[in-house]
Amino acid sequence: MPDPAPLPRLRQAVVAAKNLDQTVNRLQTELGLGEPYNDPAVSFFGLRNAVFALGDTFLEVVSPVKPDTAAGRLMQRRGGDCGYMLMFQVDDLAAARAHADKAKVREVFEIDRDDISEVHLHPRDMRAAIVSLSQPKPPASWPWGGDGWDRRAAPVRVQGVTVKITDPDEVAQRWREVIGDPPGIRFEYDDSDRGLTEIVIATAQPRSQPVEIAGVRFVLVSTEEDR
């Protein structure tokens, strides 16, 4: 595995979609992604999923299979498929949790395994999206990608995202207090509080026009471009 990038950084972006298989097919066709990993453990949350490896970053699609899931409720509020979650890798999860506690951000889920420790933060406190703080062990690994994810990885990467919110400066400051200042996170004003609306993919085959999949704009930029 290659050496991990400086931390903190965005490691995985998650979208929620009603039709998982159709969304997976579109992502493979439009973005040239490989075979995804289907994690049976997400049934705990009432979901099915598919996790694509993009270099050593990841794109996940979740789809509710039970009523009254967090993803299902968000899709209902947003009127359909939408951006859902952002997962940040940190080098010291205990310190990051302390920052969150100081900022009065609640935790809604935690897990501590031999290969990863992680917490999910309350979206009402962080705003705009569910935020995960993750510390994989070793740092270059990523258990949520499934065994052999590096062999299935497409030669692209998740470079950044756009989050649209009614008070972008305040939310950006809150995220910095908790996470630090990972590159590639852009906050913009939007009076409808749409949250995660855009995912930027760095690729050797950029496009002049974005493509919309699962309610999210995918912007394909050159691997040489700093957006």
N, CA and C of each residue as an Amber inpcrd file, in Angstrom:
protein
   681
   0.8290000  -1.1890000   0.0000000   0.0000000   0.0000000   0.0000000
   0.8700000   1.2470000   0.0000000   0.4180000   2.3040000  -0.6740000
   1.1880000   3.5420000  -0.6570000   1.1080000   4.1930000   0.7090000
   2.0700000   5.0870000   0.9770000   2.0180000   5.8370000   2.2240000
   0.7530000   6.6790000   2.2490000   0.0970000   6.7760000   3.4070000
  -1.1240000   7.5770000   3.4730000  -0.8430000   9.0520000   3.3260000
  -1.8490000   9.7900000   2.8550000  -1.7350000  11.2350000   2.7020000
  -1.7680000  11.8960000   4.0780000  -1.3450000  13.1600000   4.1480000
  -1.4060000  13.8780000   5.4310000  -2.8270000  13.9100000   5.9890000
  -2.9050000  13.8760000   7.2970000  -4.1950000  13.8560000   7.9780000
  -4.4370000  15.1660000   8.6990000  -5.7290000  15.5150000   8.9220000
  -6.9370000  14.7710000   8.5330000  -7.2070000  14.8870000   7.0460000
  -7.9830000  13.9370000   6.5400000  -8.3830000  14.0020000   5.1350000
  -9.7080000  13.2820000   4.9330000 -10.3990000  13.6670000   3.8760000
 -11.6340000  13.0000000   3.4920000 -11.2730000  11.6520000   2.8770000
 -11.7760000  10.5850000   3.4710000 -11.4400000   9.2520000   2.9800000
 -12.6040000   8.6090000   2.2250000 -13.8310000   8.9440000   2.6100000
 -14.9770000   8.3080000   1.9550000 -16.1620000   9.2600000   1.9270000
 -16.8190000   9.3350000   0.7660000 -18.0550000  10.0970000   0.6090000
 -19.1890000   9.1040000   0.3890000 -20.3600000   9.4310000   0.9300000
 -21.4910000   8.5050000   0.8970000 -22.7240000   9.2130000   0.3500000
 -23.4110000   8.5520000  -0.5810000 -24.6850000   9.0470000  -1.0940000
 -25.7670000   8.0350000  -0.7620000 -26.9940000   8.5130000  -0.6570000
 -28.1430000   7.6490000  -0.3910000 -29.0240000   7.5900000  -1.6340000
 -29.4220000   6.3880000  -2.0170000 -30.2070000   6.2080000  -3.2370000
 -31.2890000   5.1670000  -3.0170000 -32.4240000   5.3840000  -3.6320000
 -33.5340000   4.4340000  -3.5120000 -33.2090000   3.1260000  -4.2180000
 -32.6400000   3.2140000  -5.4220000 -32.3480000   2.0190000  -6.2190000
 -30.8390000   1.7920000  -6.2330000 -30.3710000   0.8980000  -5.3840000
 -28.9280000   0.6650000  -5.2570000 -28.3220000   0.1370000  -6.5500000
 -28.9310000  -0.8830000  -7.1360000 -28.3360000  -1.5180000  -8.3070000
 -28.2550000  -0.5560000  -9.4890000 -29.3000000   0.2150000  -9.7020000
 -29.2940000   1.1810000 -10.8000000 -28.2120000   2.2330000 -10.5850000
 -28.0660000   2.7000000  -9.3420000 -27.0440000   3.7090000  -9.0470000
 -25.6560000   3.1440000  -9.2310000 -25.4290000   1.9220000  -8.7880000
 -24.1300000   1.2680000  -8.9730000 -23.7870000   1.1760000 -10.4580000
 -24.7500000   0.7690000 -11.2710000 -24.5080000   0.6480000 -12.7130000
 -24.1450000   1.9930000 -13.3350000 -24.8220000   3.0500000 -12.9180000
 -24.5220000   4.3740000 -13.4660000 -23.1260000   4.8380000 -13.0510000
 -22.7530000   4.6000000 -11.8160000 -21.4170000   4.9990000 -11.3640000
 -20.3350000   4.2380000 -12.1280000 -20.5610000   2.9730000 -12.3710000
 -19.5820000   2.2000000 -13.1370000 -19.4990000   2.6860000 -14.5800000
 -20.6500000   2.9760000 -15.1670000 -20.6810000   3.4000000 -16.5650000
 -20.1480000   4.8140000 -16.7470000 -20.6250000   5.7370000 -15.9120000
 -20.2940000   7.1500000 -16.0830000 -18.9020000   7.5020000 -15.5540000
 -18.4730000   6.8550000 -14.4720000 -17.2040000   7.2220000 -13.8420000
 -16.1150000   6.1800000 -14.0400000 -16.4360000   5.0680000 -14.6510000
 -15.4240000   4.0460000 -14.9030000 -14.9430000   3.3500000 -13.6480000
 -15.8410000   3.1640000 -12.6790000 -15.4490000   2.5240000 -11.4310000
 -15.4750000   1.0070000 -11.5660000 -14.7500000   0.3400000 -10.6670000
 -14.6690000  -1.1130000 -10.6970000 -15.8010000  -1.7640000  -9.9300000
 -15.5610000  -3.0060000  -9.5090000 -16.5790000  -3.7270000  -8.7540000
 -16.6180000  -3.2360000  -7.3140000 -17.8020000  -3.0020000  -6.7730000
 -17.9080000  -2.5290000  -5.4000000 -17.9160000  -3.6810000  -4.4000000
 -17.7250000  -3.3190000  -3.1490000 -17.8340000  -4.2600000  -2.0290000
 -19.1840000  -4.0470000  -1.3560000 -19.8930000  -5.1270000  -1.0970000
 -21.1740000  -5.0640000  -0.3940000 -20.9590000  -5.5540000   1.0280000
 -21.1130000  -4.6440000   1.9740000 -20.8190000  -4.9410000   3.3740000
 -22.0960000  -5.4260000   4.0670000 -22.1540000  -6.6920000   4.4680000
 -23.3790000  -7.1850000   5.1190000 -23.6350000  -6.5220000   6.4650000
 -22.6100000  -5.9170000   7.0780000 -22.7710000  -5.3190000   8.4010000
 -23.6860000  -4.1010000   8.3920000 -23.8800000  -3.4610000   7.2100000
 -24.7300000  -2.2690000   7.1940000 -26.2070000  -2.6080000   7.3710000
 -26.5350000  -3.9000000   7.3540000 -27.9180000  -4.2810000   7.6460000
 -28.3050000  -3.8600000   9.0620000 -27.3140000  -3.6700000   9.9290000
 -27.5540000  -3.1540000  11.2850000 -28.2730000  -1.8080000  11.2370000
 -27.9720000  -1.0060000  10.1960000 -28.5870000   0.3080000  10.0330000
 -29.8240000   0.2640000   9.1400000 -30.2480000  -0.9440000   8.7300000
 -31.3950000  -1.0710000   7.8410000 -31.0780000  -0.7410000   6.4000000
 -29.8220000  -1.0060000   5.9730000 -29.3650000  -0.5820000   4.6470000
 -28.7560000  -1.7400000   3.8710000 -28.7130000  -1.5810000   2.5560000
 -27.7720000  -2.2710000   1.6710000 -26.7600000  -1.2410000   1.2200000
 -25.5860000  -1.7110000   0.7740000 -24.6070000  -0.7250000   0.3080000
 -23.7290000  -1.2860000  -0.7850000 -22.9640000  -0.3900000  -1.3610000
 -21.9220000  -0.7240000  -2.3220000 -20.8050000   0.2850000  -2.1170000
 -19.5800000  -0.2060000  -1.9150000 -18.4380000   0.6640000  -1.6510000
 -17.4230000   0.4950000  -2.7760000 -17.1750000   1.5940000  -3.4990000
 -16.1910000   1.6060000  -4.5720000 -14.8670000   2.1510000  -4.0480000
 -13.7820000   1.5350000  -4.4790000 -12.4480000   2.0680000  -4.1940000
 -12.0200000   2.9530000  -5.3530000 -11.6390000   4.1910000  -5.0280000
 -11.1410000   5.1560000  -6.0080000  -9.7240000   5.5180000  -5.5520000
  -8.7300000   4.8110000  -6.1000000  -7.4000000   4.9280000  -5.5230000
  -7.4740000   4.4220000  -4.0960000  -7.0220000   5.2540000  -3.1400000
  -7.1630000   4.8660000  -1.7330000  -8.2360000   5.6880000  -1.0320000
  -9.1640000   6.2570000  -1.8250000 -10.3640000   6.9030000  -1.2980000
 -11.5680000   6.0660000  -1.7190000 -12.7500000   6.4300000  -1.1950000
 -13.8900000   5.5380000  -1.3790000 -15.1760000   6.3230000  -1.6100000
 -16.0720000   5.6960000  -2.3680000 -17.3990000   6.2280000  -2.6260000
 -18.3920000   5.1310000  -2.2980000 -19.3170000   5.4440000  -1.4050000
 -20.3020000   4.4540000  -0.9720000 -21.7040000   4.8990000  -1.3620000
 -22.5030000   3.9310000  -1.7590000 -23.9270000   4.1430000  -1.9710000
 -24.6630000   3.3180000  -0.9300000 -25.6040000   3.9420000  -0.2080000
 -26.4430000   3.2070000   0.7330000 -27.8900000   3.3150000   0.2780000
 -28.6370000   2.2490000   0.5380000 -30.0340000   2.2120000   0.1270000
 -30.8560000   1.5570000   1.2350000 -31.8900000   2.2440000   1.7240000
 -32.6950000   1.6740000   2.8100000 -33.4490000   0.4210000   2.3700000
 -33.4610000  -0.5720000   3.2560000 -34.2460000  -1.7810000   3.0180000
 -35.2530000  -1.9930000   4.1460000 -35.2510000  -1.1080000   5.1220000
 -36.2000000  -1.1500000   6.2230000 -36.7840000   0.2450000   6.4180000
 -37.9610000   0.3440000   7.0240000 -38.5400000   1.6680000   7.2720000
 -37.8120000   2.3970000   8.3890000 -37.9390000   3.7040000   8.3780000
 -37.4610000   4.5680000   9.4570000 -35.9490000   4.4480000   9.6840000
 -35.1880000   4.4810000   8.6000000 -33.7380000   4.5640000   8.7220000
 -33.3090000   6.0290000   8.6210000 -32.1090000   6.3400000   9.1220000
 -31.6050000   7.7100000   9.0170000 -31.4850000   8.1260000   7.5570000
 -30.9920000   7.2130000   6.7220000 -30.8540000   7.5310000   5.2950000
 -32.2210000   7.7390000   4.6600000 -33.1830000   6.9000000   5.0100000
 -34.5200000   7.0290000   4.4450000 -35.1980000   8.3300000   4.8560000
 -35.0220000   8.7110000   6.1090000 -35.6210000   9.9680000   6.5680000
 -35.0000000  11.1630000   5.8510000 -33.6780000  11.1190000   5.6490000
 -33.0270000  12.2140000   4.9380000 -33.5070000  12.2780000   3.4910000
 -33.6130000  11.1470000   2.8260000 -34.1000000  11.1290000   1.4520000
 -35.5130000  11.6810000   1.3660000 -36.3240000  11.3830000   2.3660000
 -37.6850000  11.9130000   2.3690000 -37.6780000  13.4310000   2.5020000
 -36.8160000  13.9530000   3.3820000 -36.7270000  15.4080000   3.5530000
 -36.1820000  16.0740000   2.3120000 -35.2450000  15.4270000   1.6310000
 -34.6090000  16.0330000   0.4560000 -35.3730000  15.7600000  -0.8210000
 -36.3920000  14.9260000  -0.7630000 -37.2030000  14.6660000  -1.9410000
 -36.6170000  13.6520000  -2.8980000 -35.7340000  12.7700000  -2.4040000
 -35.1620000  11.7380000  -3.2600000 -33.7110000  11.4620000  -2.9290000
 -33.0020000  10.8700000  -3.8800000 -31.5890000  10.5370000  -3.7010000
 -30.7990000  11.7890000  -3.3290000 -29.7510000  11.6020000  -2.5150000
 -29.0360000  12.7850000  -2.0230000 -27.6940000  12.3930000  -1.4180000
 -26.8610000  13.4080000  -1.1870000 -25.6440000  13.2060000  -0.4240000
 -25.9900000  12.8780000   1.0100000 -25.1620000  12.0420000   1.6620000
 -25.5560000  11.5130000   2.9640000 -24.4910000  11.6970000   4.0550000
 -23.2610000  11.3040000   3.7890000 -22.2780000  11.1970000   4.8620000
 -20.8740000  11.4700000   4.3200000 -20.0180000  12.0140000   5.1950000
 -18.6090000  12.2140000   4.8660000 -17.7630000  11.6080000   5.9770000
 -16.7800000  10.8260000   5.5880000 -15.9580000  10.0780000   6.5400000
 -14.5240000  10.5890000   6.4720000 -14.0540000  11.1160000   7.5880000
 -12.7360000  11.7270000   7.6550000 -11.7780000  10.8510000   8.4500000
 -10.6170000  10.6180000   7.8780000  -9.5680000   9.8980000   8.5970000
  -8.7720000  10.8830000   9.4420000  -8.5890000  10.5470000  10.7120000
  -7.8140000  11.3800000  11.6370000  -6.6700000  10.5450000  12.1890000
  -5.6440000  11.2320000  12.7000000  -4.5090000  10.4860000  13.2380000
  -4.6320000  10.1990000  14.7270000  -5.5730000  10.8700000  15.3970000
  -5.7610000  10.6840000  16.8330000  -7.2520000  10.8090000  17.1280000
  -7.9390000   9.6690000  17.1490000  -9.3870000   9.7050000  17.3240000
  -9.7670000  10.2310000  18.7040000  -9.0110000   9.8740000  19.7250000
  -9.3250000  10.3490000  21.0740000  -9.2870000  11.8680000  21.1350000
  -8.2840000  12.4650000  20.5020000  -8.1840000  13.9260000  20.4940000
  -9.3350000  14.5400000  19.7070000  -9.6900000  13.9250000  18.5680000
 -10.7970000  14.4410000  17.7600000 -12.1150000  14.3620000  18.5310000
 -12.3130000  13.2850000  19.2770000 -13.5300000  13.1600000  20.0790000
 -13.5650000  14.2180000  21.1790000 -12.4160000  14.5190000  21.7300000
 -12.3460000  15.5600000  22.7530000 -12.7130000  16.9130000  22.1640000
 -12.2620000  17.1910000  20.9320000 -12.6230000  18.4390000  20.2600000
 -14.1390000  18.4990000  20.0340000 -14.7070000  17.3700000  19.6190000
 -16.1470000  17.3250000  19.3840000 -16.9190000  17.5590000  20.6800000
 -16.4610000  16.9420000  21.7520000 -17.1330000  17.1110000  23.0410000
 -17.0620000  18.5640000  23.5060000 -15.9050000  19.1810000  23.3130000
 -15.7480000  20.5890000  23.7060000 -16.6950000  21.4850000  22.9060000
 -16.9230000  21.1160000  21.6560000 -17.8250000  21.8910000  20.7980000
 -19.2900000  21.5010000  20.9950000 -19.5500000  20.6270000  21.9740000
 -20.9070000  20.1640000  22.2920000 -21.5550000  19.4300000  21.1250000
 -20.7370000  18.6270000  20.4330000 -21.2260000  17.7880000  19.3400000
 -21.4400000  16.3790000  19.8790000 -22.6470000  15.8790000  19.7230000
 -22.9770000  14.5560000  20.2300000 -22.5180000  13.4590000  19.2670000
 -22.2710000  12.2820000  19.8380000 -21.9610000  11.0960000  19.0560000
 -23.2100000  10.2360000  18.9480000 -23.4240000   9.6540000  17.7640000
 -24.5930000   8.8060000  17.5680000 -24.2200000   7.3420000  17.3630000
 -22.9430000   7.0580000  17.1500000 -22.4950000   5.6820000  16.9340000
 -20.9980000   5.6210000  17.1630000 -20.5310000   4.5150000  17.7430000
 -19.0960000   4.3210000  17.8800000 -18.7640000   2.8510000  17.7030000
 -17.5620000   2.6100000  17.2060000 -17.0840000   1.2500000  17.0330000
 -15.5850000   1.2380000  17.2990000 -15.1210000   0.1830000  17.9330000
 -13.6960000   0.0510000  18.2390000 -13.2720000  -1.3800000  17.9380000
 -12.5810000  -1.5560000  16.8150000 -12.1170000  -2.8720000  16.3900000
 -10.6010000  -2.8740000  16.3110000 -10.0500000  -4.0470000  16.1060000
  -8.5970000  -4.1300000  15.9750000  -8.0980000  -3.3750000  14.7540000
  -8.9570000  -3.2970000  13.6940000  -8.4930000  -2.6930000  12.4450000
  -8.9940000  -1.2620000  12.2400000  -9.9410000  -0.7890000  13.0540000
 -10.4120000   0.5850000  12.9140000 -11.2020000   0.9920000  14.1630000
 -11.0820000   2.2470000  14.5170000 -11.9280000   2.8620000  15.5340000
 -12.6200000   4.0520000  14.8840000 -13.8920000   4.2780000  15.2550000
 -14.6650000   5.2800000  14.5260000 -15.8380000   5.7610000  15.3590000
 -16.1970000   7.0200000  15.1620000 -17.4320000   7.5600000  15.7320000
 -18.1750000   8.3230000  14.6400000 -19.5050000   8.3220000  14.7520000
 -20.3530000   9.1350000  13.8880000 -20.9180000  10.2620000  14.7270000
 -20.8930000  11.4570000  14.1750000 -21.3220000  12.6470000  14.9030000
 -22.7350000  13.0540000  14.4960000 -23.4290000  13.6370000  15.4370000
 -24.8450000  13.9620000  15.2220000 -24.9930000  15.0260000  14.1250000
 -25.7910000  14.7380000  13.0850000 -25.9260000  15.7110000  11.9860000
 -26.5830000  17.0230000  12.4120000 -27.3870000  17.0000000  13.4660000
 -27.9790000  18.2560000  13.9150000 -26.9380000  19.1650000  14.5680000
 -25.8710000  18.5640000  15.0920000 -24.8100000  19.3550000  15.7050000
 -23.7620000  19.7820000  14.6820000 -23.4180000  18.8780000  13.7510000
 -22.4230000  19.1960000  12.7270000 -23.0430000  19.9350000  11.5480000
 -24.3400000  19.6730000  11.3140000 -25.0820000  20.2440000  10.1980000
 -24.6090000  19.6770000   8.8570000 -25.4850000  19.6830000   7.9130000
 -25.1870000  19.4200000   6.5010000 -25.0070000  17.9430000   6.1600000
 -24.4630000  17.1230000   7.0520000 -24.2280000  15.7160000   6.7490000
 -23.8850000  14.9860000   8.0350000 -24.0570000  13.6560000   8.0230000
 -23.4570000  12.8610000   9.0810000 -21.9410000  12.8890000   8.8530000
 -21.1880000  13.1200000   9.9010000 -19.7350000  13.1560000   9.8190000
 -19.1720000  11.9960000  10.6200000 -18.2760000  11.2520000  10.0060000
 -17.5760000  10.1670000  10.6800000 -16.1270000  10.5710000  10.9100000
 -15.6080000  10.2500000  12.0970000 -14.1900000  10.3890000  12.4130000
 -13.6270000   8.9880000  12.5360000 -12.6470000   8.6670000  11.7060000
 -12.1750000   7.2910000  11.5900000 -10.6610000   7.2200000  11.7540000
 -10.2090000   6.1870000  12.4720000  -8.7760000   5.9350000  12.6360000
  -8.5000000   4.4780000  12.2820000  -8.1960000   4.2100000  10.9900000
  -7.8840000   2.8340000  10.5900000  -6.4960000   2.4210000  11.0880000
  -6.3210000   1.1220000  11.2700000  -5.0680000   0.5940000  11.7880000
  -4.6480000  -0.5870000  10.9110000  -3.5540000  -0.4240000  10.1140000
  -2.6710000   0.7340000   9.9960000  -3.3180000   1.8560000   9.1880000
  -2.6940000   3.0490000   9.1840000  -3.3250000   4.2100000   8.5630000
  -3.6350000   4.0640000   7.0770000  -2.8480000   3.2870000   6.3460000
  -3.0860000   3.1570000   4.9040000  -4.2240000   2.2010000   4.5860000
  -4.7180000   1.4770000   5.5810000  -5.7900000   0.5160000   5.3450000
  -7.1490000   1.2190000   5.3720000  -8.1960000   0.4610000   5.0090000
  -9.5660000   0.9750000   5.0960000 -10.5140000  -0.2180000   5.0920000
 -10.8570000  -0.7430000   6.2670000 -11.6550000  -1.9690000   6.3290000
 -13.0010000  -1.8750000   5.6320000 -13.5960000  -0.6640000   5.5740000
 -14.9130000  -0.5440000   4.9590000 -14.8710000  -0.7880000   3.4570000
 -13.6810000  -0.8180000   2.8660000 -13.5760000  -1.1010000   1.4390000
 -13.6110000  -2.5820000   1.1030000 -13.5460000  -3.4430000   2.1290000
 -13.5530000  -4.8850000   1.9020000 -12.1680000  -5.4190000   1.5840000
 -12.0110000  -6.7230000   1.6870000 -10.7300000  -7.3560000   1.3920000
 -10.3410000  -7.1110000  -0.0700000  -9.0820000  -6.7810000  -0.2750000
  -8.5740000  -6.6100000  -1.6380000  -9.0560000  -5.3630000  -2.3380000
  -9.4770000  -4.3490000  -1.5810000  -9.9780000  -3.1310000  -2.2400000
  -8.9300000  -2.4860000  -3.1310000  -7.6420000  -2.6170000  -2.7430000
  -6.5920000  -1.9930000  -3.5370000  -6.4680000  -2.6360000  -4.9180000
  -6.8630000  -3.8970000  -5.0380000  -6.8160000  -4.5670000  -6.3460000
  -8.0210000  -4.1940000  -7.2080000  -9.0900000  -3.7240000  -6.5870000
 -10.2990000  -3.3350000  -7.3180000 -10.3660000  -1.8300000  -7.5780000
  -9.4010000  -1.0930000  -7.0710000  -9.4890000   0.3690000  -7.1050000
  -9.3800000   0.9140000  -8.5290000 -10.2670000   1.8430000  -8.8620000
 -10.1660000   2.5740000 -10.1250000  -9.0450000   3.6040000 -10.0040000
  -8.3780000   3.9550000 -11.1210000  -7.2590000   4.9040000 -11.0830000
  -7.7220000   6.3530000 -11.0130000  -8.5800000   6.6420000 -10.0440000
  -9.1140000   7.9840000  -9.8100000  -9.1390000   8.1880000  -8.3010000
  -9.5760000   9.3640000  -7.8370000  -9.6840000   9.5520000  -6.3860000
 -10.7340000  10.6190000  -6.0820000 -11.2970000  10.5130000  -4.8870000
 -12.1760000  11.5690000  -4.3920000 -11.2870000  12.7230000  -3.9420000
 -11.4080000  13.8610000  -4.6370000 -10.5380000  15.0000000  -4.3570000
 -11.1810000  16.0050000  -3.4090000 -12.5080000  16.1060000  -3.4340000
 -13.1530000  17.0760000  -2.5700000 -14.6560000  17.0150000  -2.7060000
 -15.3360000  17.8660000  -1.9320000 -16.7960000  17.9150000  -1.9520000
 -17.2510000  19.3500000  -1.7600000 -18.4900000  19.6020000  -2.1370000
 -19.1480000  20.8730000  -1.8370000 -20.3410000  20.5990000  -0.9360000
 -20.4160000  21.3770000   0.1350000 -21.5080000  21.2840000   1.0940000
 -22.2710000  22.6050000   1.0510000 -23.5850000  22.5280000   0.7970000
 -24.3930000  23.7470000   0.7030000 -25.2970000  23.8540000   1.9190000
 -25.2780000  25.0390000   2.5410000 -25.9260000  25.2230000   3.8320000
 -26.3150000  26.6840000   3.9910000 -27.2730000  26.9660000   4.8580000
 -27.7310000  28.3440000   5.0130000 -26.7110000  29.2450000   5.6900000
 -25.8520000  28.6840000   6.5340000 -24.8430000  29.4850000   7.2360000
 -23.4640000  28.8570000   7.0630000 -22.8940000  28.9480000   5.8620000
 -21.6590000  28.2290000   5.5470000 -20.4740000  28.6160000   6.4210000
 -20.3450000  29.8780000   6.7780000 -19.1950000  30.2860000   7.5910000
 -19.2570000  29.6600000   8.9820000 -20.4390000  29.6690000   9.5650000
 -20.5970000  29.0890000  10.9010000 -20.3680000  27.5780000  10.8920000
 -20.9070000  26.9010000   9.8860000 -20.7450000  25.4560000   9.7980000
 -19.2890000  25.0950000   9.5110000 -18.6470000  25.8500000   8.6270000
 -17.2360000  25.5960000   8.3330000 -16.3830000  25.7260000   9.5910000
 -16.6820000  26.7320000  10.4040000 -15.9430000  26.9130000  11.6410000
 -16.1690000  25.7460000  12.5990000 -17.4050000  25.2740000  12.6830000
 -17.7060000  24.1310000  13.5370000 -16.9270000  22.8950000  13.0950000
 -16.9060000  22.6430000  11.7880000 -16.1720000  21.4910000  11.2820000
 -14.6790000  21.6280000  11.5530000 -14.1450000  22.8260000  11.4030000
 -12.7150000  23.0210000  11.6880000 -12.4030000  22.7650000  13.1600000
 -13.3030000  23.1750000  14.0480000 -13.0960000  22.9470000  15.4740000
 -13.0020000  21.4550000  15.7870000 -13.7900000  20.6690000  15.0850000
 -13.8740000  19.2390000  15.3840000 -12.8620000  18.4190000  14.5840000
 -12.7840000  18.6810000  13.2830000 -11.9860000  17.8370000  12.3930000
 -10.5940000  18.3960000  12.1520000 -10.4650000  19.7110000  12.1660000
  -9.2450000  20.3490000  11.6840000  -9.5490000  20.9970000  10.3460000
  -8.6170000  20.9390000   9.4320000  -8.8050000  21.6240000   8.1440000
  -8.4060000  20.7160000   6.9880000  -9.1670000  19.6430000   6.7470000
  -8.8370000  18.7610000   5.6280000  -9.0320000  19.4770000   4.3020000
  -8.1750000  19.2070000   3.3210000  -8.3120000  19.8830000   2.0270000
  -9.5210000  19.3930000   1.2530000  -9.9960000  20.2450000   0.3540000
 -11.0260000  19.8310000  -0.5920000 -12.4490000  19.9690000  -0.1080000
 -12.6750000  20.5650000   1.0750000 -14.0330000  20.7180000   1.5940000
 -14.4760000  22.1540000   1.3650000 -15.5140000  22.3210000   0.5690000
 -15.9980000  23.6570000   0.2140000 -17.4040000  23.8480000   0.7680000
 -17.6270000  24.9600000   1.4610000 -18.9420000  25.2980000   1.9980000
 -19.4980000  26.4770000   1.2140000 -20.7400000  26.3360000   0.7560000
 -21.3850000  27.3920000  -0.0060000 -22.7830000  27.6460000   0.5420000
 -23.2570000  28.8640000   0.3290000 -24.5970000  29.2370000   0.8000000
 -25.6710000  28.5940000  -0.0680000 -26.7050000  28.0940000   0.5990000
 -27.8880000  27.5960000  -0.0830000 -29.0460000  27.6830000   0.8950000
 -30.1200000  28.3590000   0.5090000 -31.2030000  28.5910000   1.4690000
 -32.0600000  27.3590000   1.7180000 -31.7930000  26.2570000   0.9980000
 -32.5700000  25.0390000   1.2220000 -31.8130000  23.9980000   2.0400000
 -30.6020000  24.3360000   2.5030000 -29.8420000  23.4190000   3.3660000
 -29.6870000  22.0340000   2.7280000 -29.2130000  21.9870000   1.5040000
 -29.1680000  20.7070000   0.7850000 -28.0110000  19.8140000   1.1860000
 -27.0340000  20.3440000   1.9230000 -25.9400000  19.5110000   2.4080000
 -24.9590000  19.1270000   1.3140000 -24.5470000  17.8610000   1.3080000
 -23.5700000  17.3680000   0.3350000 -24.2080000  17.3350000  -1.0530000
 -23.7370000  18.2130000  -1.9280000 -24.3380000  18.3280000  -3.2640000
 -23.3680000  18.0180000  -4.3980000 -22.0770000  17.9760000  -4.1050000
 -21.0970000  17.8160000  -5.1830000 -19.8980000  17.0170000  -4.6840000
 -19.4480000  16.0870000  -5.5150000 -18.2480000  15.3010000  -5.2370000
 -17.2900000  15.4870000  -6.4010000 -16.0770000  15.8960000  -6.0960000
 -15.0680000  16.1400000  -7.1240000 -14.1710000  14.9110000  -7.2370000
 -14.0670000  14.3910000  -8.4530000 -13.2560000  13.2130000  -8.7330000
 -12.0660000  13.6230000  -9.6020000 -10.8620000  13.3230000  -9.1380000
  -9.6600000  13.5720000  -9.9300000  -9.4000000  12.3530000 -10.8210000
  -9.2230000  12.5980000 -12.1090000  -9.1020000  11.5130000 -13.0710000
  -8.1930000  11.9280000 -14.2200000  -7.6460000  10.9480000 -14.8940000
  -6.8590000  11.2320000 -16.0940000  -7.7430000  11.5570000 -17.2910000
  -9.0670000  11.3690000 -17.1410000 -10.0060000  11.6540000 -18.2260000
 -11.0720000  12.6300000 -17.7200000 -10.6940000  13.9000000 -17.5150000
 -11.6610000  14.8850000 -17.0020000 -12.7370000  15.1930000 -18.0360000
 -13.8270000  15.8080000 -17.5500000 -14.9210000  16.1960000 -18.4410000
 -15.2430000  17.6640000 -18.2160000 -15.7390000  18.2840000 -19.2680000
 -16.1030000  19.7020000 -19.1550000 -17.4320000  19.8850000 -18.4490000
 -18.2870000  18.8570000 -18.4760000 -19.6030000  18.9490000 -17.8600000
 -19.7320000  17.9180000 -16.7440000 -20.3180000  18.3170000 -15.6150000
 -20.5350000  17.3500000 -14.5330000 -21.6420000  16.3680000 -14.8940000
 -21.7070000  15.2730000 -14.1620000 -22.7800000  14.3020000 -14.3240000
 -23.4890000  14.1700000 -12.9810000 -24.8110000  14.1110000 -13.0150000
 -25.5740000  13.9860000 -11.7760000 -26.0230000  12.5470000 -11.5770000
 -25.6630000  12.0060000 -10.4260000 -26.0280000  10.6430000 -10.0570000
 -26.4450000  10.6680000  -8.5930000 -27.5500000  10.0440000  -8.2800000
 -28.0500000   9.9550000  -6.9020000 -28.2030000  11.3260000  -6.2620000
 -28.6510000  12.2880000  -7.0520000 -28.8990000  13.6160000  -6.5220000
 -27.6600000  14.4370000  -6.2280000 -26.5080000  13.9680000  -6.6780000
 -25.2310000  14.6410000  -6.4140000 -24.5210000  14.8990000  -7.7360000
 -23.9370000  16.0910000  -7.8560000 -23.1260000  16.4030000  -9.0380000
 -21.7280000  15.8130000  -8.8710000 -21.3030000  15.0410000  -9.8670000
 -19.9470000  14.5240000  -9.8870000 -19.1540000  15.3440000 -10.9030000
 -18.1410000  16.0330000 -10.4020000 -17.2970000  16.8880000 -11.2280000
 -15.9740000  16.1560000 -11.4560000 -15.6580000  15.8910000 -12.7040000
 -14.4470000  15.1470000 -13.0350000 -13.3760000  16.1100000 -13.5010000
 -12.3320000  16.2730000 -12.6810000 -11.2560000  17.1980000 -12.9760000
  -9.9690000  16.4200000 -13.2390000  -9.0340000  17.1010000 -13.8710000
  -7.7490000  16.4670000 -14.1540000  -6.9890000  16.1790000 -12.8720000
  -6.2500000  15.0950000 -12.8680000  -5.4160000  14.7710000 -11.7150000
  -4.3770000  15.8530000 -11.4690000  -4.1300000  16.7010000 -12.4670000
  -3.1530000  17.7790000 -12.3160000  -3.7980000  19.0570000 -11.8180000
  -5.1340000  19.0950000 -11.7680000  -5.8290000  20.3240000 -11.4180000
  -6.0390000  20.4160000  -9.9170000  -5.7480000  21.5840000  -9.3630000
  -5.9780000  21.8370000  -7.9430000  -7.2350000  22.6810000  -7.8040000
  -8.3190000  22.0390000  -7.4430000  -9.6190000  22.7420000  -7.4130000
  -9.9380000  23.1890000  -5.9850000
